[in-house]
Amino acid sequence: MNSRNLILVRHGQSEWNSKNLFTGWKDPGLTELGVKEAKDAGKLIADKGILFDLMYTSMLTRAQKTGDLILQEMRHPEITIIKNEALNERNYGSLAGLNKDEARKKWGDDQVHIWRRSFDIPPPDGESLKDTAKRVLPYFKSEIMPKVIEGSSILIAAHGNSLRSLIMELDSISSEEIVNLEIPTGAPIQYIFNEDGSVNKKIKLYEE
């Protein structure tokens, strides 16, 4: 049964994840492990007998490739794929491309921790999680959620912070709690909705 079904997947490991670099809107590809994670996600979803009507993803290669690999692994019939920058990762501004240890040396452990884990304090020339949510949630509520309520089954292949923004809304998590939520790469999370758009059930399709 696929009615009113939403699957969220964070992209597989990227080349910059493996090097411990801040990525944001930079556009590295997937590592071999990241490709495997995406394919494994496809297997997990296929095992549940889920089929999609639409896929949404960001403008960044690592998310698009993850979504494509999931559908390929599922041997999924061709569906419409919608790409929108509203689903992009948080923009890390001046931190993008820097090794996280280098950033700590430059700005100090405490400051980098604040930029990474506060809800509303952005790094220089970048976005906070609050800023990210301000673009993710209006797009989700206006473009994606109405289709889910109508009965569509939708895959979103996106990023740690764009998905945090969605999960904060769907799970009614506070801004203090959401900053500490870890979302594994390539790990599908399923939401099944009631007719009124409320969440009926949340299922992690992966082993923690």
Backbone as CSV, one residue per row, in Angstrom:
resi,resn,N_x,N_y,N_z,CA_x,CA_y,CA_z,C_x,C_y,C_z
1,MET,0.863,-1.201,0.000,0.000,0.000,0.000,0.892,1.240,0.000
2,ASN,0.754,2.064,-1.036,1.647,3.205,-1.186,0.967,4.542,-0.934
3,SER,-0.314,4.533,-0.614,-1.045,5.785,-0.505,-0.513,6.665,0.627
4,ARG,-0.345,7.955,0.317,0.122,8.953,1.295,1.415,8.499,1.977
5,ASN,2.393,8.247,1.162,3.651,7.653,1.607,4.814,8.580,1.234
6,LEU,5.718,8.827,2.172,6.882,9.685,1.935,8.125,8.976,2.453
7,ILE,9.141,8.884,1.597,10.428,8.311,2.008,11.494,9.399,1.911
8,LEU,12.213,9.615,3.008,13.337,10.555,3.037,14.641,9.768,3.036
9,VAL,15.589,10.177,2.185,16.912,9.551,2.182,17.983,10.633,2.064
10,ARG,18.897,10.638,3.012,20.086,11.486,2.884,21.025,10.829,1.876
11,HIS,21.659,11.638,1.048,22.576,11.110,0.030,23.631,10.181,0.640
12,GLY,24.150,9.277,-0.180,25.255,8.423,0.250,26.509,9.242,0.515
13,GLN,27.481,8.605,1.139,28.730,9.310,1.492,29.323,10.009,0.263
14,SER,29.672,11.288,0.432,30.297,12.037,-0.663,31.812,12.043,-0.496
15,GLU,32.487,12.462,-1.558,33.954,12.536,-1.518,34.429,13.483,-0.424
16,TRP,33.636,14.497,-0.127,34.048,15.450,0.912,33.658,14.980,2.305
17,ASN,32.561,14.201,2.409,32.264,13.575,3.709,33.456,12.745,4.159
18,SER,34.021,11.981,3.216,35.109,11.058,3.565,36.382,11.803,3.957
19,LYS,36.507,13.060,3.505,37.692,13.872,3.832,37.438,14.829,4.998
20,ASN,36.247,14.723,5.609,35.892,15.552,6.769,35.861,17.044,6.423
21,LEU,35.370,17.345,5.217,35.278,18.737,4.769,33.842,19.249,4.893
22,PHE,33.701,20.537,5.204,32.396,21.180,5.111,32.003,21.249,3.632
23,THR,30.803,20.819,3.309,30.410,20.727,1.902,29.407,21.802,1.513
24,GLY,28.238,21.793,2.142,27.235,22.802,1.820,26.807,22.758,0.365
25,TRP,26.920,23.901,-0.335,26.476,23.981,-1.725,27.560,23.578,-2.722
26,LYS,28.728,23.208,-2.248,29.736,22.639,-3.145,29.216,21.300,-3.663
27,ASP,29.815,20.798,-4.738,29.148,19.703,-5.451,30.035,18.480,-5.721
28,PRO,30.632,17.889,-4.686,31.408,16.666,-4.909,30.492,15.481,-5.212
29,GLY,31.073,14.466,-5.849,30.307,13.260,-6.151,30.309,12.281,-4.989
30,LEU,29.732,11.110,-5.238,29.693,10.057,-4.232,30.982,9.242,-4.248
31,THR,31.360,8.726,-3.095,32.445,7.745,-3.018,31.886,6.376,-3.414
32,GLU,32.786,5.379,-3.506,32.325,4.006,-3.761,31.373,3.555,-2.653
33,LEU,31.708,3.923,-1.410,30.823,3.585,-0.299,29.476,4.280,-0.453
34,GLY,29.502,5.550,-0.884,28.262,6.290,-1.083,27.367,5.657,-2.135
35,VAL,27.975,5.161,-3.212,27.215,4.448,-4.248,26.575,3.194,-3.658
36,LYS,27.357,2.460,-2.868,26.832,1.242,-2.227,25.683,1.582,-1.277
37,GLU,25.849,2.660,-0.500,24.792,3.061,0.436,23.491,3.374,-0.308
38,ALA,23.617,4.059,-1.445,22.422,4.395,-2.226,21.752,3.134,-2.771
39,LYS,22.562,2.216,-3.289,22.003,0.961,-3.812,21.357,0.141,-2.695
40,ASP,22.009,0.120,-1.543,21.440,-0.608,-0.397,20.100,-0.005,0.025
41,ALA,20.012,1.333,-0.043,18.739,1.994,0.274,17.652,1.545,-0.697
42,GLY,18.021,1.441,-1.970,17.070,0.956,-2.972,16.562,-0.440,-2.658
43,LYS,17.471,-1.305,-2.208,17.073,-2.675,-1.840,16.119,-2.665,-0.655
44,LEU,16.435,-1.847,0.352,15.584,-1.780,1.542,14.168,-1.315,1.192
45,ILE,14.086,-0.320,0.311,12.775,0.202,-0.086,12.025,-0.831,-0.934
46,ALA,12.745,-1.459,-1.869,12.117,-2.474,-2.726,11.582,-3.639,-1.907
47,ASP,12.317,-4.011,-0.862,11.892,-5.128,-0.002,10.546,-4.863,0.664
48,LYS,10.192,-3.585,0.807,8.903,-3.227,1.415,7.778,-3.133,0.378
49,GLY,8.129,-3.366,-0.883,7.114,-3.321,-1.931,6.628,-1.928,-2.262
50,ILE,7.433,-0.933,-1.929,7.035,0.464,-2.148,7.331,0.875,-3.588
51,LEU,6.408,1.577,-4.204,6.625,2.205,-5.503,6.335,3.697,-5.373
52,PHE,7.025,4.497,-6.172,6.896,5.951,-6.089,6.161,6.518,-7.295
53,ASP,5.478,7.628,-7.061,4.866,8.400,-8.139,5.777,9.533,-8.600
54,LEU,6.581,10.067,-7.681,7.457,11.209,-7.960,8.714,11.111,-7.112
55,MET,9.804,11.702,-7.612,10.989,11.895,-6.776,11.354,13.372,-6.769
56,TYR,11.633,13.887,-5.588,12.149,15.247,-5.427,13.586,15.165,-4.949
57,THR,14.419,16.057,-5.469,15.806,16.098,-5.033,16.324,17.533,-5.152
58,SER,17.559,17.739,-4.719,18.155,19.077,-4.744,18.832,19.326,-6.093
59,MET,19.522,20.444,-6.192,20.284,20.760,-7.401,21.706,20.206,-7.336
60,LEU,22.020,19.441,-6.309,23.389,18.970,-6.080,23.540,17.508,-6.490
61,THR,24.685,17.224,-7.125,24.917,15.923,-7.755,24.779,14.758,-6.788
62,ARG,25.296,14.909,-5.571,25.314,13.762,-4.650,23.913,13.294,-4.286
63,ALA,22.973,14.220,-4.183,21.587,13.841,-3.890,20.900,13.271,-5.131
64,GLN,21.115,13.911,-6.278,20.509,13.430,-7.519,20.968,12.015,-7.842
65,LYS,22.275,11.777,-7.714,22.833,10.452,-8.014,22.289,9.407,-7.047
66,THR,22.168,9.779,-5.772,21.608,8.849,-4.784,20.190,8.448,-5.177
67,GLY,19.369,9.426,-5.523,18.000,9.119,-5.945,17.962,8.237,-7.177
68,ASP,18.813,8.555,-8.155,18.863,7.749,-9.383,19.259,6.305,-9.082
69,LEU,20.268,6.134,-8.222,20.733,4.786,-7.881,19.666,4.000,-7.122
70,ILE,18.933,4.681,-6.248,17.834,4.021,-5.531,16.813,3.479,-6.527
71,LEU,16.397,4.317,-7.464,15.387,3.898,-8.440,15.914,2.785,-9.338
72,GLN,17.194,2.885,-9.736,17.790,1.832,-10.567,17.817,0.503,-9.826
73,GLU,18.227,0.551,-8.564,18.323,-0.677,-7.769,16.943,-1.306,-7.574
74,MET,15.925,-0.474,-7.491,14.549,-0.961,-7.343,13.977,-1.478,-8.664
75,ARG,14.704,-1.230,-9.779,14.162,-1.513,-11.119,12.806,-0.827,-11.277
76,HIS,12.811,0.406,-10.851,11.569,1.182,-10.761,11.133,1.658,-12.138
77,PRO,9.841,1.627,-12.439,9.369,2.256,-13.678,9.745,3.739,-13.697
78,GLU,9.871,4.294,-14.891,10.274,5.704,-15.012,9.229,6.615,-14.366
79,ILE,9.716,7.575,-13.583,8.832,8.547,-12.937,9.397,9.954,-13.134
80,THR,8.571,10.944,-12.874,9.015,12.335,-12.937,9.955,12.628,-11.775
81,ILE,11.076,13.289,-12.083,12.048,13.696,-11.063,12.101,15.219,-11.056
82,ILE,11.838,15.809,-9.906,11.791,17.266,-9.777,12.970,17.726,-8.928
83,LYS,13.790,18.620,-9.495,14.984,19.129,-8.809,14.740,20.583,-8.415
84,ASN,15.024,20.903,-7.155,14.798,22.279,-6.711,15.823,22.656,-5.649
85,GLU,16.357,23.873,-5.761,17.396,24.302,-4.817,16.855,24.509,-3.404
86,ALA,15.536,24.549,-3.251,14.967,24.639,-1.901,15.384,23.448,-1.048
87,LEU,15.689,22.314,-1.694,16.087,21.103,-0.975,17.603,20.969,-0.833
88,ASN,18.347,21.983,-1.299,19.810,21.951,-1.165,20.244,21.847,0.293
89,GLU,21.474,21.361,0.466,22.089,21.357,1.790,22.191,22.793,2.312
90,ARG,22.330,22.917,3.603,22.625,24.210,4.228,23.887,24.795,3.588
91,ASN,23.848,26.090,3.301,25.014,26.777,2.738,25.992,27.102,3.872
92,TYR,27.178,26.497,3.822,28.159,26.706,4.892,29.043,27.930,4.675
93,GLY,28.784,28.708,3.624,29.490,29.968,3.445,30.997,29.816,3.439
94,SER,31.665,30.584,4.298,33.138,30.590,4.345,33.729,29.270,4.825
95,LEU,32.909,28.414,5.429,33.410,27.115,5.891,33.487,26.090,4.762
96,ALA,32.743,26.301,3.686,32.658,25.303,2.619,34.034,25.019,2.021
97,GLY,34.359,23.747,1.934,35.643,23.322,1.387,36.746,23.193,2.408
98,LEU,36.494,23.672,3.631,37.514,23.580,4.683,37.404,22.262,5.432
99,ASN,38.560,21.711,5.794,38.578,20.578,6.714,38.070,21.059,8.073
100,LYS,37.280,20.230,8.727,36.672,20.659,9.994,37.724,20.935,11.063
101,ASP,38.822,20.195,11.045,39.910,20.458,11.996,40.601,21.787,11.682
102,GLU,40.771,22.084,10.384,41.367,23.371,9.985,40.475,24.531,10.431
103,ALA,39.176,24.356,10.277,38.242,25.409,10.692,38.334,25.656,12.193
104,ARG,38.496,24.583,12.969,38.624,24.745,14.427,39.898,25.502,14.780
105,LYS,40.969,25.237,14.044,42.227,25.964,14.296,42.078,27.444,13.958
106,LYS,41.322,27.735,12.902,41.179,29.118,12.439,40.253,29.933,13.337
107,TRP,39.125,29.337,13.738,38.114,30.097,14.484,37.946,29.646,15.934
108,GLY,38.517,28.503,16.280,38.365,27.984,17.644,37.266,26.937,17.734
109,ASP,37.478,25.961,18.614,36.517,24.861,18.768,35.114,25.364,19.087
110,ASP,35.022,26.295,20.033,33.709,26.740,20.502,32.918,27.423,19.395
111,GLN,33.603,28.291,18.630,32.902,29.026,17.576,32.415,28.082,16.480
112,VAL,33.261,27.157,16.074,32.858,26.209,15.021,31.706,25.335,15.511
113,HIS,31.764,24.945,16.770,30.674,24.141,17.336,29.357,24.923,17.311
114,ILE,29.416,26.206,17.630,28.219,27.056,17.593,27.656,27.119,16.172
115,TRP,28.531,27.343,15.198,28.065,27.406,13.811,27.443,26.088,13.367
116,ARG,28.038,24.983,13.784,27.548,23.671,13.352,26.270,23.269,14.065
117,ARG,26.173,23.567,15.350,25.126,22.960,16.166,24.119,23.927,16.770
118,SER,24.267,25.224,16.514,23.200,26.127,16.963,22.111,26.130,15.893
119,PHE,20.922,26.525,16.275,19.806,26.534,15.332,19.800,27.786,14.467
120,ASP,20.214,28.922,15.039,19.976,30.189,14.339,21.207,31.080,14.186
121,ILE,22.407,30.534,14.364,23.627,31.331,14.174,24.372,30.801,12.949
122,PRO,24.412,31.581,11.857,25.053,31.105,10.633,26.557,31.344,10.645
123,PRO,27.325,30.534,9.909,28.737,30.845,9.698,28.856,32.047,8.762
124,PRO,30.040,32.648,8.651,30.200,33.809,7.768,29.725,33.502,6.344
125,ASP,28.865,34.359,5.823,28.345,34.252,4.450,27.542,32.981,4.205
126,GLY,27.067,32.339,5.273,26.338,31.085,5.121,24.960,31.121,5.753
127,GLU,24.381,29.937,5.906,23.043,29.784,6.470,23.102,29.059,7.812
128,SER,22.195,29.395,8.687,21.935,28.593,9.882,20.921,27.507,9.510
129,LEU,20.687,26.581,10.423,19.631,25.594,10.190,18.271,26.287,10.090
130,LYS,18.090,27.344,10.874,16.843,28.121,10.795,16.650,28.696,9.392
131,ASP,17.729,29.252,8.815,17.664,29.788,7.449,17.316,28.683,6.452
132,THR,17.928,27.517,6.643,17.677,26.385,5.751,16.210,25.981,5.811
133,ALA,15.683,25.885,7.028,14.275,25.508,7.203,13.336,26.524,6.555
134,LYS,13.748,27.799,6.526,12.896,28.847,5.949,12.700,28.670,4.446
135,ARG,13.610,27.962,3.782,13.392,27.696,2.356,12.859,26.283,2.112
136,VAL,13.263,25.331,2.967,12.816,23.944,2.783,11.320,23.798,3.071
137,LEU,10.881,24.322,4.213,9.512,24.040,4.661,8.429,24.674,3.785
138,PRO,8.564,25.931,3.348,7.530,26.460,2.451,7.413,25.651,1.154
139,TYR,8.555,25.221,0.620,8.525,24.404,-0.603,7.841,23.069,-0.334
140,PHE,8.199,22.434,0.772,7.597,21.152,1.132,6.088,21.287,1.314
141,LYS,5.677,22.327,2.034,4.247,22.485,2.340,3.423,22.871,1.113
142,SER,4.017,23.617,0.190,3.254,24.075,-0.978,3.331,23.109,-2.157
143,GLU,4.466,22.416,-2.317,4.685,21.607,-3.520,4.591,20.099,-3.285
144,ILE,5.054,19.632,-2.142,5.176,18.185,-1.922,4.027,17.642,-1.079
145,MET,3.772,18.264,0.050,2.771,17.723,0.974,1.372,17.632,0.361
146,PRO,0.926,18.608,-0.444,-0.399,18.450,-1.061,-0.509,17.194,-1.923
147,LYS,0.572,16.835,-2.603,0.559,15.620,-3.434,0.488,14.368,-2.562
148,VAL,1.199,14.403,-1.426,1.134,13.269,-0.496,-0.299,13.095,0.015
149,ILE,-0.929,14.191,0.410,-2.296,14.126,0.944,-3.271,13.595,-0.108
150,GLU,-2.999,13.931,-1.375,-3.849,13.428,-2.466,-3.671,11.927,-2.692
151,GLY,-2.623,11.341,-2.083,-2.428,9.898,-2.204,-1.158,9.475,-2.902
152,SER,-0.289,10.427,-3.243,0.948,10.075,-3.935,1.971,9.457,-2.987
153,SER,2.825,8.642,-3.574,3.984,8.074,-2.876,5.218,8.788,-3.407
154,ILE,5.986,9.421,-2.512,7.051,10.332,-2.940,8.366,9.991,-2.256
155,LEU,9.439,10.045,-3.043,10.809,9.902,-2.545,11.468,11.273,-2.539
156,ILE,12.099,11.633,-1.416,12.935,12.834,-1.353,14.365,12.396,-1.078
157,ALA,15.257,12.655,-2.031,16.687,12.389,-1.855,17.363,13.736,-1.637
158,ALA,17.869,13.959,-0.437,18.374,15.295,-0.111,19.574,15.215,0.828
159,HIS,19.637,16.104,1.806,20.859,16.341,2.575,20.563,16.363,4.070
160,GLY,21.619,16.254,4.865,21.455,16.196,6.306,20.618,17.326,6.866
161,ASN,20.925,18.562,6.476,20.230,19.701,7.080,18.895,20.020,6.426
162,SER,18.756,19.771,5.133,17.420,19.960,4.542,16.456,18.911,5.097
163,LEU,16.960,17.694,5.345,16.105,16.660,5.940,15.854,16.920,7.424
164,ARG,16.840,17.464,8.137,16.582,17.876,9.530,15.409,18.853,9.591
165,SER,15.391,19.783,8.649,14.304,20.767,8.616,12.947,20.082,8.466
166,LEU,12.882,19.087,7.588,11.627,18.365,7.383,11.249,17.540,8.604
167,ILE,12.222,16.837,9.171,11.948,15.974,10.321,11.533,16.810,11.533
168,MET,12.120,17.989,11.682,11.718,18.890,12.767,10.218,19.183,12.676
169,GLU,9.748,19.423,11.461,8.330,19.705,11.239,7.469,18.454,11.423
170,LEU,7.871,17.356,10.791,7.038,16.144,10.792,6.961,15.497,12.170
171,ASP,8.063,15.560,12.921,8.114,14.917,14.244,7.845,15.892,15.392
172,SER,7.586,17.156,15.051,7.368,18.203,16.072,8.518,18.244,17.076
173,ILE,9.740,18.294,16.541,10.947,18.347,17.369,11.322,19.808,17.603
174,SER,11.780,20.133,18.796,12.157,21.512,19.113,13.453,21.899,18.409
175,SER,13.671,23.210,18.290,14.902,23.703,17.662,16.128,23.320,18.476
176,GLU,15.958,23.146,19.783,17.087,22.731,20.637,17.457,21.272,20.380
177,GLU,16.453,20.443,20.134,16.701,19.009,19.927,17.180,18.695,18.510
178,ILE,16.632,19.405,17.519,16.881,19.019,16.130,18.346,19.165,15.742
179,VAL,19.056,20.112,16.346,20.452,20.336,15.960,21.330,19.134,16.305
180,ASN,20.880,18.292,17.217,21.662,17.119,17.611,21.199,15.833,16.936
181,LEU,20.195,15.927,16.073,19.711,14.738,15.374,20.702,14.321,14.295
182,GLU,21.168,13.097,14.361,22.064,12.561,13.337,21.241,11.764,12.328
183,ILE,21.435,12.052,11.065,20.744,11.333,9.993,21.799,10.574,9.196
184,PRO,21.809,9.255,9.254,22.846,8.494,8.550,22.735,8.658,7.032
185,THR,23.855,8.538,6.342,23.841,8.575,4.876,23.192,7.299,4.339
186,GLY,22.378,7.473,3.303,21.773,6.323,2.633,20.797,5.520,3.462
187,ALA,20.165,6.141,4.449,19.284,5.413,5.370,17.831,5.872,5.177
188,PRO,16.969,5.049,4.570,15.603,5.485,4.263,14.713,5.572,5.505
189,ILE,13.958,6.665,5.579,12.981,6.879,6.647,11.614,7.041,5.985
190,GLN,10.660,6.231,6.404,9.323,6.238,5.811,8.320,6.933,6.728
191,TYR,7.505,7.794,6.136,6.361,8.389,6.830,5.091,7.988,6.083
192,ILE,4.101,7.540,6.833,2.782,7.245,6.283,1.808,8.240,6.919
193,PHE,0.981,8.869,6.085,0.144,9.982,6.549,-1.336,9.620,6.567
194,ASN,-2.055,10.275,7.464,-3.512,10.202,7.489,-4.100,11.140,6.435
195,GLU,-5.411,11.037,6.222,-6.076,11.867,5.207,-5.939,13.354,5.490
196,ASP,-5.832,13.725,6.772,-5.735,15.146,7.124,-4.300,15.676,7.074
197,GLY,-3.356,14.831,6.659,-1.960,15.255,6.557,-1.146,15.036,7.805
198,SER,-1.768,14.540,8.858,-1.006,14.218,10.073,-0.253,12.902,9.882
199,VAL,0.831,12.742,10.632,1.646,11.529,10.509,0.945,10.370,11.216
200,ASN,0.715,9.306,10.479,0.144,8.086,11.054,1.232,7.206,11.648
201,LYS,2.357,7.102,10.906,3.417,6.193,11.337,4.755,6.628,10.742
202,LYS,5.821,6.494,11.518,7.185,6.716,11.040,7.950,5.407,11.198
203,ILE,8.625,4.990,10.117,9.340,3.712,10.133,10.755,3.928,9.590
204,LYS,11.760,3.567,10.374,13.135,3.559,9.870,13.355,2.231,9.153
205,LEU,13.636,2.291,7.855,13.778,1.082,7.056,15.182,0.499,7.128
206,TYR,16.001,1.024,8.016,17.391,0.581,8.147,17.642,0.151,9.584
207,GLU,18.700,-0.620,9.772,19.095,-1.026,11.119,20.045,0.005,11.689
208,GLU,19.767,0.458,12.906,20.618,1.484,13.525,21.840,0.847,14.164
